[in-house]
Amino acid sequence: MSADWDDIKPVPADWFRPAVEYRGEGRASFRDAEGVLQGPTVISFDDRGEATAQMSRPVVVSGGPTRSTDVTRFLLSDPPCDGLTVTGGEGTFETDGRVAYDWESKDLLSTGEHRSSVLVTFRWIRSQFAAADVEQDRFWVLPLINLLFSPHQRAVPLDRHPLRIYPTPVVPHDEDADRALFRKAYAHQKNRLVVFECFGEPGFIERLADYGERKAALESGRERRLATAVMVGHVVGASETWDAVREWFPFDVLGLLGLASGAEVGAPWLELRSASGALVRRWHVTLGTPEYRRGHTAIDEALHTGMGHLLTRALGSREFGSTHLRVAMRHLVDGLGYHQPIEERLGHFCRGIDGLCREYGLTGDNLLDSIGGDYRRAVRKVIGGAAKTIQSIADEAAADGDTAAAGILETIAKRTRSNPAYVDYNFGTAANRLMQRFELSDPAVMARRFAEEGDDAGEGLRRWTKWLSDCRGTSMHGGYFDIVGGSDDHRLLWQTTQHLLDVLLRVILRIVEYEGIYQPAVVGSHDAQRVDWVKPETSPKALGYQ
């Protein structure tokens, strides 16, 4: 290939490393101890976020002369360690919170002189690294674990972003139109992104340079978790402390990416970088390092090109970051894997729907609403009085010193007050209400599916509602379905599980106002539907029921 083509060949940048290492002089501080432990220290993080930290040949520094024998005596006293700092030429690494440690000592003979060799290893939960040459942070970078996708988007302003894995080369003007076209295509061959908008600024996800090898390792099972891509966005708030970062950073994007790709996505750390791409700070925190297990892919980027739109819409949604949405996404992603027992998958989807029903006030029917006011007041008075009476018995038990009985009785009293007998919770009814709230027509379709010959739609809907409640009851409380014995219909259970997966998925997409296309869980692969694809006249067969 001629040199003028080499000039426009995409070459991977070297700003990102899927594994990082810090070297320097370490200082471990100890609570209620005279002196600190000091020595050469090496800290390494792999692309799973797992850390190793070792201090070799440490000395005890306490303001006076030090001897190697002081170290063993100091460590034998087992003082609690409350911090580790490592200072090197590139910056300073420090832990946040208590640090666990272990150590070993080996007697070595060297030139006839007997001396002690001590190696100390450390473990902690949260830490950070701050660069020595501090610049103003502008971008955040989230390495993504287990995200497998085939991006096809591009945005001209991002072609040579300082944090591109493959920055797009500049193509000189060429008078030959055909040649110019081929040269442009050649230069853009690696220009494949997921582009989204976050806080009014463009962001992107790009695959790592060796993505192909990493993808093959995950899919073959040779590796259980690997970083595969980076996600980049703009810093919009204070970032001097981790608590400040938590105020504005959109952590729930990991749940969205898992929902879209069909496998739980994690991150080993969070980086902050300057406008030039230089590292400013790196937060080593627990953001999830899940094992790779592929399930239903809701948004196949090669077919639907909707991942960026999903992120943009969700990040602009009023409910994004709320607990109820986060938990619903968590249950959805946890239930995606086909390797799990059907009871576990169905339970996740039911719990996800349960939480959303509770959030939107769709749970529980007050049975007293259908009777006269005098009767309602009488029943409430009786139940309220019963709660007070049980509480008084609990107080008597406590006064007699029977704390076990007092605790049980107090629990019964609280339940009598908070969950009175006249409030009836029916999962099937609540699930149907949730679907109707988000304009999903599935209840009307399933009423026809469960109606027997001569039944009206109402009877079919009652059977469907009862079936949903039975499924939830068994998966949550019954332990197992009797599929082998034949008392439970394995085909109908499978169809219902996939259907509830699709219902929960569509509700979540509705909540974040996603307007693109997705892959329904109730049909074969390579389909593309909008969230409102189910209509009252839709055939039950289209929802996976035979």
CORFEN-V533094 format. One record per residue. N is the residue number from 1. OMEGA is omega in whole degrees, 0 to 359 (NA if undefined). BURIAL is I if it has 9 or more other ideal C-beta (glycine too) atoms within 8 Angstrom, else O. D_FIRST is the distance of its C-alpha to the first C-alpha in Angstrom with 1 decimal. Layout:
n->{N/N}
omega->{OMEGA/OMEGA}
burial->{BURIAL/BURIAL}
d_first->{D_FIRST/D_FIRST}
This chain:
n->{1/2/3/4/5/6/7/8/9/10/11/12/13/14/15/16/17/18/19/20/21/22/23/24/25/26/27/28/29/30/31/32/33/34/35/36/37/38/39/40/41/42/43/44/45/46/47/48/49/50/51/52/53/54/55/56/57/58/59/60/61/62/63/64/65/66/67/68/69/70/71/72/73/74/75/76/77/78/79/80/81/82/83/84/85/86/87/88/89/90/91/92/93/94/95/96/97/98/99/100/101/102/103/104/105/106/107/108/109/110/111/112/113/114/115/116/117/118/119/120/121/122/123/124/125/126/127/128/129/130/131/132/133/134/135/136/137/138/139/140/141/142/143/144/145/146/147/148/149/150/151/152/153/154/155/156/157/158/159/160/161/162/163/164/165/166/167/168/169/170/171/172/173/174/175/176/177/178/179/180/181/182/183/184/185/186/187/188/189/190/191/192/193/194/195/196/197/198/199/200/201/202/203/204/205/206/207/208/209/210/211/212/213/214/215/216/217/218/219/220/221/222/223/224/225/226/227/228/229/230/231/232/233/234/235/236/237/238/239/240/241/242/243/244/245/246/247/248/249/250/251/252/253/254/255/256/257/258/259/260/261/262/263/264/265/266/267/268/269/270/271/272/273/274/275/276/277/278/279/280/281/282/283/284/285/286/287/288/289/290/291/292/293/294/295/296/297/298/299/300/301/302/303/304/305/306/307/308/309/310/311/312/313/314/315/316/317/318/319/320/321/322/323/324/325/326/327/328/329/330/331/332/333/334/335/336/337/338/339/340/341/342/343/344/345/346/347/348/349/350/351/352/353/354/355/356/357/358/359/360/361/362/363/364/365/366/367/368/369/370/371/372/373/374/375/376/377/378/379/380/381/382/383/384/385/386/387/388/389/390/391/392/393/394/395/396/397/398/399/400/401/402/403/404/405/406/407/408/409/410/411/412/413/414/415/416/417/418/419/420/421/422/423/424/425/426/427/428/429/430/431/432/433/434/435/436/437/438/439/440/441/442/443/444/445/446/447/448/449/450/451/452/453/454/455/456/457/458/459/460/461/462/463/464/465/466/467/468/469/470/471/472/473/474/475/476/477/478/479/480/481/482/483/484/485/486/487/488/489/490/491/492/493/494/495/496/497/498/499/500/501/502/503/504/505/506/507/508/509/510/511/512/513/514/515/516/517/518/519/520/521/522/523/524/525/526/527/528/529/530/531/532/533/534/535/536/537/538/539/540/541/542/543/544/545/546}
omega->{184/184/182/173/176/182/182/176/179/181/182/176/184/183/184/174/179/174/184/180/177/178/177/179/182/175/177/180/185/180/177/178/178/178/176/178/185/179/178/187/176/178/182/172/175/185/170/182/181/187/168/182/181/173/183/179/180/172/176/180/181/178/180/178/180/175/182/181/179/185/181/179/180/183/178/178/174/179/178/180/181/176/176/178/178/181/178/183/184/180/186/175/177/178/179/182/185/182/174/180/175/182/176/181/179/176/182/173/182/180/177/182/181/178/186/175/183/176/182/176/185/174/181/181/186/181/178/175/178/181/180/178/187/174/177/179/180/183/168/181/179/173/186/179/171/179/176/186/181/185/178/181/170/176/185/180/182/185/181/175/183/181/173/173/175/175/184/181/174/180/178/179/180/181/180/186/180/179/179/180/180/180/178/179/180/181/184/185/178/184/184/187/159/184/180/177/182/181/178/181/179/174/182/171/181/179/177/185/180/182/183/179/181/177/180/180/179/184/179/182/178/176/181/180/179/170/183/186/173/176/187/176/183/173/183/182/179/185/181/180/180/178/178/179/182/181/186/186/183/184/184/175/178/176/178/182/175/177/184/188/179/177/182/182/178/179/182/179/177/179/169/184/184/179/179/181/181/179/176/182/177/179/176/183/179/178/177/174/187/171/180/174/186/175/182/177/183/180/175/188/180/183/188/181/185/185/179/178/178/180/181/182/181/181/176/183/179/185/179/183/179/182/184/178/179/181/178/177/179/180/179/182/180/182/185/188/181/180/185/173/183/178/182/180/181/179/178/182/178/179/177/178/177/183/179/176/179/181/184/175/184/183/172/173/177/184/181/182/184/180/185/184/180/178/180/181/181/181/180/179/181/182/176/178/178/179/179/180/180/179/179/176/177/179/178/179/179/179/178/179/179/185/180/179/180/180/180/181/179/177/179/180/180/179/179/179/189/182/183/186/182/175/185/177/179/185/182/179/180/180/177/178/178/179/181/179/180/172/172/187/184/180/180/179/184/174/177/181/185/177/176/183/180/179/171/183/181/179/177/179/178/179/178/180/179/180/178/180/178/179/179/182/181/183/183/188/185/177/183/171/181/182/181/180/175/181/176/183/186/181/180/177/179/180/180/179/179/179/180/172/182/178/180/178/181/178/179/178/175/182/182/175/176/183/181/180/182/178/178/180/187/179/179/182/177/173/179/181/172/187/182/187/180/179/179/181/179/179/174/178/178/177/175/182/180/NA}
burial->{O/O/O/O/I/O/O/I/I/I/O/O/I/O/O/I/O/I/O/I/O/I/I/I/I/I/I/I/I/I/O/O/O/O/I/I/I/I/I/I/I/I/I/I/I/I/I/I/I/O/I/O/I/I/I/I/O/I/I/I/I/O/O/O/O/I/O/I/O/I/I/I/O/I/I/O/O/O/I/O/I/I/I/I/I/I/I/I/O/O/I/I/I/I/I/I/O/O/I/O/I/O/I/O/I/O/O/O/O/O/O/O/O/O/O/I/I/I/I/I/I/I/O/I/O/I/I/I/I/I/I/O/O/O/I/O/I/O/I/I/I/I/I/I/I/I/I/I/I/O/I/O/I/I/I/O/O/I/I/O/I/I/I/I/I/I/I/I/I/O/I/O/O/I/O/O/O/O/O/I/O/O/I/I/O/I/I/I/O/O/I/I/I/I/I/I/I/I/O/O/I/I/I/I/I/I/I/I/O/O/I/O/O/I/I/I/I/I/I/O/O/O/I/O/I/I/I/I/I/I/I/I/I/I/I/O/I/O/I/O/O/I/O/I/I/O/O/O/I/I/O/I/I/I/I/I/I/I/I/I/I/I/I/I/I/I/I/I/I/I/I/I/I/I/O/O/I/I/I/I/I/I/I/I/O/O/I/I/I/I/O/I/I/I/I/O/I/I/I/O/I/O/O/I/I/I/I/I/I/I/I/I/I/I/I/O/I/O/I/I/O/O/O/I/I/I/I/I/I/I/I/I/I/O/I/I/I/O/O/O/O/I/I/I/I/I/I/I/I/I/I/I/I/I/I/I/I/I/O/O/O/I/O/O/I/O/O/I/O/O/O/O/O/O/I/I/O/O/I/I/O/O/I/I/O/I/I/I/O/I/I/O/I/I/I/O/I/I/O/O/O/O/O/O/I/I/I/O/I/I/O/I/I/I/O/I/O/O/O/I/O/I/I/O/O/I/I/I/I/I/I/I/I/I/I/I/O/I/O/I/I/I/I/I/I/I/I/I/I/I/I/O/O/O/O/O/I/O/I/I/I/O/I/I/I/I/I/I/I/O/I/I/I/I/I/I/O/O/O/O/I/O/I/O/O/O/O/I/O/I/O/O/I/I/I/I/I/I/I/I/I/I/I/I/I/I/I/I/I/I/I/I/O/I/O/I/O/I/I/I/I/I/O/O/O/O/O/O/I/O/I/O/O/I/O/O/O/I/O/I/O/I/I/I/I/O}
d_first->{0.0/3.8/6.6/8.4/6.6/7.1/10.5/11.4/10.5/14.1/15.4/18.9/21.7/24.2/27.4/28.7/29.9/31.4/33.9/35.6/37.8/40.5/42.0/44.9/48.7/50.3/53.8/55.6/58.8/61.7/64.5/68.0/66.8/67.3/63.9/60.2/57.8/55.1/52.3/48.6/47.1/43.8/43.2/40.3/39.5/37.2/35.4/38.6/40.6/42.6/43.7/44.8/46.6/48.2/50.3/50.9/54.0/55.4/58.5/61.2/61.5/64.8/65.6/67.1/66.1/63.9/63.9/61.6/64.7/65.1/62.1/63.5/66.9/65.2/63.1/66.1/67.8/65.1/64.8/62.8/59.5/58.8/55.5/52.6/50.6/47.7/46.7/43.6/41.4/39.4/42.5/45.4/45.7/49.0/50.6/52.8/55.9/57.5/55.5/56.3/55.9/56.5/56.8/57.3/58.8/58.4/60.6/58.7/60.1/58.5/60.0/63.3/63.4/63.7/61.7/60.4/56.8/56.4/53.4/53.7/51.6/51.7/51.3/51.6/50.8/49.3/47.7/45.4/43.2/43.4/40.9/42.5/41.0/42.4/40.8/41.8/40.4/38.8/36.8/37.7/35.3/36.4/34.3/35.0/36.0/35.6/34.1/32.0/30.7/27.9/27.7/26.4/27.9/26.4/28.2/26.8/29.1/27.6/23.8/23.9/27.2/27.7/28.2/25.2/23.5/20.2/20.6/18.8/16.5/17.8/16.0/17.0/19.0/17.4/19.9/18.2/19.7/17.6/14.3/16.0/17.1/13.8/12.4/15.7/15.6/12.3/13.9/17.1/16.2/18.2/20.8/23.6/27.0/30.7/32.2/35.9/38.5/40.7/43.5/42.3/38.8/35.5/34.3/31.6/30.7/27.2/26.2/25.3/21.8/23.0/25.1/24.2/25.6/28.6/29.4/29.4/31.7/34.1/34.3/34.9/37.5/36.0/36.3/39.0/37.7/34.3/32.9/30.2/29.8/31.1/33.4/33.7/36.5/38.7/41.6/44.8/47.7/49.0/47.0/49.0/50.5/49.6/52.6/51.3/47.9/49.7/51.4/48.3/45.4/44.9/45.0/45.7/42.0/41.6/44.2/42.6/39.2/41.1/43.0/39.9/37.6/40.4/40.3/41.9/39.7/40.5/39.3/39.6/40.1/39.9/38.0/38.8/36.2/36.4/34.8/32.0/31.5/33.5/35.7/39.4/41.1/40.6/43.4/43.7/45.9/46.5/44.6/44.3/42.3/43.0/42.1/39.6/41.5/40.1/42.7/42.8/39.8/41.4/38.2/35.1/32.6/30.3/33.4/35.7/33.6/36.8/36.3/35.7/38.7/40.8/40.1/40.8/44.0/45.3/44.7/46.7/49.4/52.9/53.2/49.9/50.7/54.2/55.6/56.4/52.8/51.3/53.6/53.1/49.3/49.9/52.1/49.6/46.7/49.0/50.1/46.7/46.1/47.4/48.1/51.3/54.8/55.7/58.5/56.1/53.7/56.5/58.2/55.2/55.0/58.8/58.8/56.0/58.1/61.3/59.9/58.9/62.2/64.0/62.0/62.8/66.5/66.3/68.0/71.7/74.4/77.7/80.3/83.0/81.6/83.2/86.8/89.3/89.2/92.3/90.9/87.6/89.4/91.6/88.7/86.7/89.9/90.5/86.9/86.9/90.2/88.9/86.0/88.5/90.8/88.1/87.0/90.6/90.8/87.6/89.3/92.3/90.2/88.6/92.0/93.2/90.3/88.5/85.1/83.3/85.5/85.2/81.4/81.5/84.1/82.2/79.1/81.2/82.7/79.3/78.1/81.3/80.6/76.9/76.6/80.0/80.9/80.9/77.1/75.3/71.6/70.0/66.2/65.9/67.6/65.6/62.3/63.3/64.3/60.9/59.1/61.5/60.9/57.2/57.9/56.8/58.8/58.6/62.4/63.4/61.1/62.3/65.9/65.5/63.8/66.7/69.5/71.6/73.4/76.0/74.6/73.8/70.7/72.5/73.3/69.7/68.5/71.1/69.9/66.3/67.3/69.3/66.5/64.2/66.8/67.4/63.7/63.6/66.9/65.8/62.3/63.7/67.1/67.6/65.1/63.8/63.9/65.8/63.1/64.0/67.7/67.0/68.9/65.7/63.5/60.0/58.3/60.0/59.1/55.4/55.5/57.3/55.0/51.9/53.9/54.9/51.3/50.3/53.4/52.7/49.0/50.1/52.7/50.3/47.9/50.9/51.9/48.6/48.6/45.3/44.9/41.8/41.5/41.7/42.1/45.8/46.9/49.5/47.2/44.3/40.7/38.4/41.1/41.2/44.5/45.9/48.4/51.4/50.5/53.8/56.7/60.4/60.0/56.9/57.7/58.1/55.8/53.0/53.7/53.3/57.0/58.2}
